[in-house]
Amino acid sequence: MSDNKTLRAPQDSSRIAMGEDYEVAYWTDRFGVSRERLQQAVDAVGNGADAVEEYLKR
């Protein structure tokens, strides 16, 4: 059975690349938020995944 090439995780799991649709899809699913909410978090604290996760927990 081959890998599903449509399911892609981030290249660098410590950073969120808002310019890559597959990464946005991964992070919105992981955090359970909309693209807009994810963008707000990135704008507020930068693109570090840990910082974004902490921000979203507030």
N, C-alpha and C positions, 0 to 999 in steps of 0.2 A: 504494500500500500504506500503510495507516495504522499509526500507532504502537501498540504493545502497551501498553495502559493498565494492565495488571496488573504490569508490571515497573517498579518505582519505586525511584529512588535517594533518598538522604537530602535533605531540604530544605537543610540546612547540612552540607556534607561534612566540616567540621572538628569536628563534635560528634556523639555517639552518643545518640540518644533511645531509651532502653530502653522507654518507654511506647508506642512505635509499632511494631506487629508487622512492618510492611513494612521499617522501618529495621533492626530486629533481624535479620530475614531477610537483608537486604543485608549487614550487617556480619558475621554468622556465616558467610555464604558467602565473603565477601572474605577473612576471616582464617582460615577453615577450622576454626572452633571451635564448640562447643555454645553454646546460649543461657546455660547455667549458667556456663560458663567466661568468656563475654563479660561477664556480670554481675559475676563475681569481679574481673575486670580493671577494670571501671568503678568498682566499690566501692573498689578499691585505689588507683587513680590519677586518678579523675575521668572525665568523659565526653569529654575531648579525644581525637579519633581518633588523633593521632600518639602521645600518651602511652599509650593502650591498645595500639597496635601494638607499641611498644617493650616494654611489659610482657609481652605475649604471646610475644615473641621470646626471652625469658629461659628 
